[in-house]
Amino acid sequence: MTVAHVVEPLGSDELRAAHTLFSAAIHRGPADDAGWARTSQLYSPGRTFGARVDGALVGTATSFPSELAVPGGASLPMGAVTRVGVRADHTRRGILTALMRAQLADAAERGEPFTSLRASEARIYGRFGYGLATRGRTVRVRADATLLRPEAPRGGTVRLLARDEIVPVLRDVHARIALRRPGGITRTDGWWSMAVARRVEVERAHVLAAVHTGPDGDDGFAIAYRGEGPEFPERALELFDLHAADLPATAALWRFLLGVDLVESVQGNLRPLDEPLELLLSDPRACAVRGHEDETWLRIVDVPAALAARGYGAAEPVLLGVHDPVLEANAGVYRIADGASERVGPLDGPVRPELECTAAGLAMAYLGDRRPSELVATGWWSAPDPAAVPRADAAFATPAAPWCGTYF
């Protein structure tokens, strides 16, 4: 059932009400004054939408500005979508659809070729053109610094930060290295305030924040908190964040974490699929993979701009047809050849596509997480000309698995 509703940008005086609505949608209570003072920093001016029914606020969605690294080394503007919620007595009435459409139109008007989000439920956002574009795995590693093979990269030096150094130092390091890998995004000051400073300054939690310094300066960091377990030394150390510019820095940070006293193991969530922990250890069974999780849900708002910005592997030309009923301007046939992409006609024109996909299906291959051949085999893409499939695999291939490492 649909209801008469109005979707419009909210003023700054309505943001707290929007946040309270969102909190209720995820079964949390409203923020107190101190909590709102901090959480309000993640709201960017003019980027929050509200849905009203008979004047009452019943739904909301917001985003903050970021940049997304794409294969080939470019980075493009992106809207990071978050705090999406509909009041429990108004769900399944078309309100979320209206909010998503308004937000996508706003991103297009802002010149942001992408939006992305972290999905509370995996079945929600595909109908709006979002596709699962990066994934991670949960690992639990026995805490023993001697587990790293002697031949494993040793990197430079690792130092602990004082509490007042944590946010400013790590913010700067992340800004330097985050966009080196496809899927990486930039973080706002509001993100750092909510995700890290809150733990350090408000909750006064014990935080291990370590920085790796290589030949060119600080090039990696890790943040860890006391984790589960009844008491020392059975507790796990929870790895909240680890970013590094290269494998030596990664290995050095893991060596430090595995050597922390009075912990039984180190657990990292949403680690890169291609992080070679098992190859660094003398006992690969000391690294237990607890599961795999979806990370980035990507919406390509401007398909021509996104395809043109991406780098491609060496391959013979591929004609790709993209369908997008939500953002119809994206629909068309695109020729990918000579490391570049251009639109060569409409879907019903004289140039016939060899492969076809939806915007969501394109997002799954765009950063390199899934091969076109996988998507054809599972029905996400179709192949009017099966001979084009290996060419598409070669064109969309990336040297590393895409990964973001930033939850929002």
C-alpha positions as CSV (number, residue, x, y, z in Angstrom):
1,M,0.0,0.0,0.0
2,T,1.3,3.5,-0.8
3,V,0.5,6.6,1.2
4,A,0.5,10.2,0.3
5,H,3.9,11.5,1.5
6,V,6.2,14.4,0.8
7,V,10.0,13.9,0.6
8,E,12.2,17.1,1.0
9,P,15.5,18.2,2.4
10,L,15.5,18.9,6.1
11,G,16.7,22.0,7.8
12,S,19.4,22.0,10.5
13,D,16.7,22.4,13.2
14,E,15.1,19.1,12.2
15,L,18.2,16.9,12.2
16,R,17.9,15.8,15.8
17,A,14.4,14.6,15.2
18,A,15.6,12.7,12.1
19,H,18.3,11.0,14.1
20,T,15.8,10.1,16.8
21,L,13.6,8.5,14.2
22,F,16.5,6.6,12.7
23,S,17.6,5.4,16.2
24,A,14.1,4.0,16.8
25,A,14.1,2.2,13.5
26,I,17.2,0.3,14.6
27,H,15.8,-0.3,18.1
28,R,17.8,2.3,19.9
29,G,16.8,5.2,22.2
30,P,17.3,8.9,21.5
31,A,20.7,10.5,22.0
32,D,21.1,12.7,25.1
33,D,22.4,16.3,24.7
34,A,26.1,15.2,24.9
35,G,25.5,12.3,22.5
36,W,23.7,14.5,20.0
37,A,26.5,17.1,20.1
38,R,28.9,14.4,18.9
39,T,26.6,12.5,16.5
40,S,25.4,15.7,14.8
41,Q,28.9,16.1,13.4
42,L,28.3,13.3,10.9
43,Y,25.4,15.2,9.4
44,S,26.4,17.4,6.4
45,P,24.4,20.5,5.5
46,G,21.7,20.0,2.9
47,R,22.2,16.2,2.6
48,T,19.4,14.9,4.9
49,F,16.0,14.0,3.5
50,G,12.8,13.5,5.4
51,A,9.5,11.9,4.4
52,R,6.3,13.4,5.9
53,V,2.8,12.0,6.1
54,D,0.2,14.6,7.2
55,G,3.1,16.8,8.4
56,A,4.7,14.1,10.6
57,L,8.2,12.9,10.0
58,V,8.1,9.2,9.2
59,G,11.3,8.5,7.3
60,T,14.8,9.8,6.8
61,A,18.0,9.3,5.0
62,T,21.3,11.2,4.9
63,S,24.8,11.0,3.4
64,F,28.1,12.7,3.8
65,P,30.6,13.6,1.1
66,S,33.5,11.2,0.4
67,E,35.8,10.0,-2.4
68,L,36.0,6.5,-3.9
69,A,39.1,5.0,-5.3
70,V,38.4,3.1,-8.6
71,P,40.6,0.7,-10.5
72,G,43.4,2.4,-12.4
73,G,44.2,5.0,-9.7
74,A,41.5,7.6,-10.1
75,S,39.2,8.7,-7.3
76,L,35.8,10.2,-7.8
77,P,33.2,12.0,-5.5
78,M,30.8,9.7,-3.7
79,G,27.9,10.2,-1.3
80,A,28.2,7.9,1.7
81,V,24.7,7.0,2.6
82,T,23.8,6.3,6.2
83,R,21.1,6.7,8.9
84,V,18.3,5.4,6.7
85,G,15.1,4.6,8.6
86,V,11.3,4.5,8.3
87,R,9.0,4.7,11.3
88,A,7.7,1.2,12.2
89,D,4.1,2.0,11.4
90,H,4.9,3.4,7.9
91,T,7.1,0.7,6.5
92,R,6.3,-1.1,3.2
93,R,4.3,1.9,1.9
94,G,6.7,3.3,-0.7
95,I,8.4,5.7,1.7
96,L,11.9,4.2,1.5
97,T,11.6,4.1,-2.3
98,A,10.8,7.8,-2.4
99,L,13.7,8.6,-0.1
100,M,16.2,6.5,-2.2
101,R,15.0,8.1,-5.4
102,A,15.3,11.6,-3.9
103,Q,18.8,10.9,-2.6
104,L,20.0,9.5,-6.0
105,A,18.6,12.5,-7.8
106,D,20.4,14.7,-5.3
107,A,23.7,12.9,-5.8
108,A,23.4,13.2,-9.6
109,E,22.7,17.0,-9.2
110,R,25.8,17.3,-7.0
111,G,28.0,15.6,-9.6
112,E,28.7,12.5,-7.5
113,P,29.0,9.5,-9.8
114,F,28.5,7.1,-6.9
115,T,26.7,6.5,-3.7
116,S,27.5,3.7,-1.3
117,L,26.2,2.3,1.9
118,R,26.4,-0.5,4.4
119,A,23.2,-2.6,4.4
120,S,21.5,-3.6,7.5
121,E,19.6,-6.2,5.5
122,A,21.1,-7.6,2.2
123,R,17.8,-7.8,0.3
124,I,16.8,-4.1,0.6
125,Y,18.9,-2.0,-1.7
126,G,19.3,-4.0,-4.9
127,R,16.0,-2.8,-6.2
128,F,17.4,0.8,-6.1
129,G,20.5,-0.2,-8.2
130,Y,22.9,-1.0,-5.4
131,G,25.2,-4.0,-5.9
132,L,27.6,-5.7,-3.5
133,A,31.0,-4.4,-4.6
134,T,33.4,-5.3,-1.8
135,R,33.5,-8.0,0.8
136,G,35.6,-8.9,3.8
137,R,36.3,-11.8,6.1
138,T,36.4,-12.3,9.8
139,V,39.7,-13.9,11.1
140,R,40.8,-14.9,14.5
141,V,44.5,-15.4,15.0
142,R,46.2,-17.0,18.0
143,A,48.2,-14.3,19.8
144,D,51.9,-15.3,19.5
145,A,54.4,-12.9,17.8
146,T,56.7,-15.8,17.1
147,L,54.1,-17.3,14.7
148,L,55.2,-15.0,11.9
149,R,57.7,-16.8,9.7
150,P,61.3,-15.5,9.9
151,E,61.1,-14.8,6.1
152,A,57.9,-12.7,6.4
153,P,58.3,-9.0,5.6
154,R,59.5,-7.1,8.7
155,G,58.7,-3.6,7.6
156,G,59.9,-0.6,9.6
157,T,59.0,0.4,13.2
158,V,55.8,0.4,15.2
159,R,55.0,2.9,17.9
160,L,52.0,3.3,20.3
161,L,50.3,6.7,20.3
162,A,49.3,8.7,23.4
163,R,45.6,9.3,23.7
164,D,45.7,12.9,22.5
165,E,47.6,11.8,19.4
166,I,45.2,9.0,18.2
167,V,42.7,11.0,16.2
168,P,44.9,13.6,14.6
169,V,47.8,11.2,13.7
170,L,45.6,8.4,12.4
171,R,43.4,10.8,10.4
172,D,46.4,12.0,8.6
173,V,47.8,8.6,7.9
174,H,44.5,7.3,6.6
175,A,44.1,10.3,4.3
176,R,47.5,9.5,2.7
177,I,46.9,5.8,2.1
178,A,43.1,5.1,1.9
179,L,42.8,5.7,-1.8
180,R,45.6,3.4,-2.9
181,R,43.3,0.4,-3.2
182,P,40.1,0.2,-5.3
183,G,37.1,0.6,-2.9
184,G,38.9,2.8,-0.5
185,I,37.1,6.0,0.6
186,T,38.0,9.2,2.5
187,R,36.7,9.9,6.0
188,T,35.3,13.1,7.3
189,D,36.1,14.7,10.7
190,G,32.6,13.7,11.8
191,W,33.4,10.0,11.1
192,W,36.6,10.2,13.2
193,S,34.6,11.9,16.0
194,M,31.9,9.2,16.1
195,A,34.0,6.1,15.4
196,V,37.2,6.8,17.3
197,A,37.2,10.0,19.4
198,R,34.0,8.9,21.2
199,R,35.7,5.8,22.5
200,V,38.8,7.7,23.5
201,E,37.4,10.9,24.9
202,V,33.9,10.1,26.1
203,E,33.8,6.4,27.0
204,R,37.5,6.6,28.2
205,A,38.0,3.1,26.8
206,H,41.5,1.6,26.7
207,V,42.6,1.9,23.1
208,L,45.7,0.4,21.5
209,A,46.6,2.7,18.6
210,A,49.8,1.8,16.8
211,V,51.5,3.5,13.8
212,H,53.9,1.9,11.4
213,T,56.7,4.0,10.0
214,G,58.4,3.0,6.8
215,P,61.2,4.5,4.7
216,D,58.9,7.3,3.5
217,G,57.3,8.1,6.9
218,D,54.1,6.9,8.6
219,D,52.3,4.5,6.3
220,G,50.0,2.3,8.3
221,F,48.1,2.0,11.6
222,A,46.0,-0.3,13.7
223,I,43.4,0.4,16.4
224,A,42.4,-2.4,18.8
225,Y,40.2,-2.7,21.9
226,R,39.8,-5.2,24.6
227,G,37.5,-7.9,23.3
228,E,35.6,-10.9,24.6
229,G,36.7,-13.4,27.2
230,P,36.1,-13.9,30.9
231,E,39.4,-12.6,32.1
232,F,43.1,-12.4,31.3
233,P,44.7,-14.1,29.4
234,E,41.6,-15.7,27.7
235,R,40.4,-12.4,26.2
236,A,40.6,-11.6,22.6
237,L,41.9,-8.3,21.2
238,E,39.4,-6.8,18.8
239,L,41.0,-5.3,15.8
240,F,38.8,-2.3,14.9
241,D,40.9,-0.8,12.1
242,L,44.1,-1.7,10.2
243,H,45.2,0.1,7.1
244,A,48.6,-0.1,5.6
245,A,50.2,1.1,2.4
246,D,52.0,-2.2,1.6
247,L,52.5,-5.8,2.8
248,P,55.6,-5.0,5.0
249,A,53.6,-2.5,6.9
250,T,50.7,-4.9,7.2
251,A,53.0,-7.7,8.5
252,A,54.7,-5.4,11.0
253,L,51.4,-4.3,12.5
254,W,50.1,-7.9,12.8
255,R,53.4,-8.9,14.4
256,F,52.9,-6.1,17.0
257,L,49.2,-7.1,17.6
258,L,50.0,-10.8,18.0
259,G,52.7,-9.9,20.6
260,V,50.5,-8.0,22.9
261,D,50.5,-9.5,26.4
262,L,47.6,-11.0,28.2
263,V,45.4,-11.8,25.2
264,E,44.6,-15.2,23.8
265,S,43.9,-14.1,20.2
266,V,43.3,-11.2,17.9
267,Q,40.0,-11.0,16.0
268,G,39.7,-8.8,12.9
269,N,36.4,-8.2,11.2
270,L,35.9,-7.3,7.5
271,R,39.6,-7.8,6.7
272,P,40.5,-7.8,3.0
273,L,39.8,-11.0,1.2
274,D,43.4,-11.1,-0.2
275,E,45.2,-10.2,3.1
276,P,47.7,-13.1,3.1
277,L,47.8,-13.8,6.8
278,E,48.1,-17.5,6.4
279,L,51.2,-17.1,4.3
280,L,52.8,-14.9,6.9
281,L,52.4,-17.5,9.7
282,S,54.6,-20.6,10.4
283,D,51.4,-22.3,11.4
284,P,48.6,-21.3,9.0
285,R,46.0,-23.1,11.2
286,A,46.6,-20.4,13.8
287,C,44.5,-18.2,11.6
288,A,40.8,-19.3,11.7
289,V,38.4,-17.8,9.2
290,R,35.2,-17.2,11.1
291,G,33.1,-16.0,8.1
292,H,32.7,-13.7,5.2
293,E,30.6,-10.5,5.2
294,D,29.3,-8.0,2.7
295,E,30.9,-4.6,2.9
296,T,30.4,-1.9,0.2
297,W,27.0,-1.7,-1.5
298,L,27.7,0.5,-4.5
299,R,25.3,2.5,-6.6
300,I,26.7,3.9,-9.9
301,V,24.8,7.1,-10.3
302,D,26.6,8.3,-13.5
303,V,27.5,5.2,-15.5
304,P,29.2,7.1,-18.4
305,A,31.5,9.0,-16.0
306,A,32.2,5.9,-13.8
307,L,33.1,3.7,-16.8
308,A,35.2,6.4,-18.3
309,A,37.2,7.0,-15.1
310,R,38.0,3.3,-14.5
311,G,41.2,1.6,-15.8
312,Y,40.9,-1.6,-17.8
313,G,43.1,-4.6,-18.5
314,A,44.3,-5.4,-21.9
315,A,41.5,-7.0,-23.9
316,E,39.8,-6.9,-27.3
317,P,36.7,-4.6,-27.4
318,V,33.6,-5.4,-25.4
319,L,30.1,-4.0,-26.1
320,L,28.2,-3.8,-22.8
321,G,24.5,-2.9,-22.5
322,V,23.5,-1.4,-19.1
323,H,19.9,-1.3,-18.0
324,D,18.8,1.2,-15.3
325,P,15.1,1.8,-14.8
326,V,15.7,4.1,-11.8
327,L,18.2,6.4,-13.5
328,E,17.2,6.1,-17.1
329,A,20.0,8.4,-18.4
330,N,22.5,5.6,-17.6
331,A,20.9,3.1,-20.0
332,G,22.8,2.4,-23.1
333,V,25.5,0.4,-24.9
334,Y,29.1,1.1,-23.9
335,R,32.2,0.1,-25.8
336,I,35.2,-0.8,-23.6
337,A,38.4,-0.9,-25.6
338,D,42.0,0.3,-25.5
339,G,41.7,0.9,-21.8
340,A,38.8,3.3,-22.1
341,S,35.0,3.4,-22.3
342,E,32.5,5.3,-24.3
343,R,28.7,5.2,-24.9
344,V,28.1,4.2,-28.5
345,G,24.3,4.1,-28.6
346,P,20.9,3.4,-26.9
347,L,19.9,-0.1,-25.9
348,D,17.4,-0.3,-28.8
349,G,19.8,1.2,-31.4
350,P,21.7,-0.4,-34.2
351,V,24.8,-1.2,-32.0
352,R,23.8,-4.5,-30.3
353,P,25.5,-5.4,-26.9
354,E,27.5,-8.6,-26.5
355,L,26.9,-8.6,-22.7
356,E,24.1,-7.0,-20.7
357,C,23.6,-6.2,-17.0
358,T,21.6,-3.9,-14.6
359,A,23.2,-1.1,-12.7
360,A,23.4,-3.4,-9.7
361,G,25.1,-6.1,-11.7
362,L,27.6,-3.6,-13.1
363,A,28.4,-2.4,-9.5
364,M,29.4,-6.0,-8.6
365,A,32.1,-6.1,-11.3
366,Y,33.0,-2.4,-11.4
367,L,35.6,-2.4,-8.5
368,G,36.8,-5.9,-9.4
369,D,35.1,-7.9,-6.7
370,R,33.3,-10.3,-9.1
371,R,34.4,-11.4,-12.6
372,P,31.9,-10.9,-15.4
373,S,32.0,-14.7,-16.1
374,E,30.8,-15.4,-12.5
375,L,28.0,-12.9,-13.0
376,V,27.0,-14.4,-16.3
377,A,27.0,-17.9,-14.9
378,T,24.8,-16.9,-12.0
379,G,22.3,-14.8,-14.0
380,W,23.4,-11.4,-12.9
381,W,24.6,-10.6,-16.4
382,S,23.4,-12.1,-19.7
383,A,25.6,-12.9,-22.7
384,P,24.0,-12.6,-26.1
385,D,27.5,-13.3,-27.4
386,P,29.2,-15.8,-25.1
387,A,32.6,-15.2,-26.9
388,A,32.6,-11.7,-25.2
389,V,32.8,-13.2,-21.6
390,P,36.5,-13.9,-21.5
391,R,37.2,-10.5,-23.0
392,A,35.1,-8.8,-20.3
393,D,37.0,-10.8,-17.6
394,A,40.3,-9.5,-18.9
395,A,39.0,-5.9,-19.2
396,F,37.5,-5.8,-15.7
397,A,40.4,-7.7,-13.9
398,T,42.2,-5.9,-11.1
399,P,45.5,-6.8,-9.5
400,A,44.1,-6.8,-5.9
401,A,40.7,-7.4,-4.4
402,P,38.8,-4.2,-3.7
403,W,38.3,-3.3,-0.1
404,C,37.2,-0.2,1.8
405,G,37.8,-0.9,5.5
406,T,35.5,2.0,6.7
407,Y,32.2,1.3,8.3
408,F,29.6,4.1,8.5
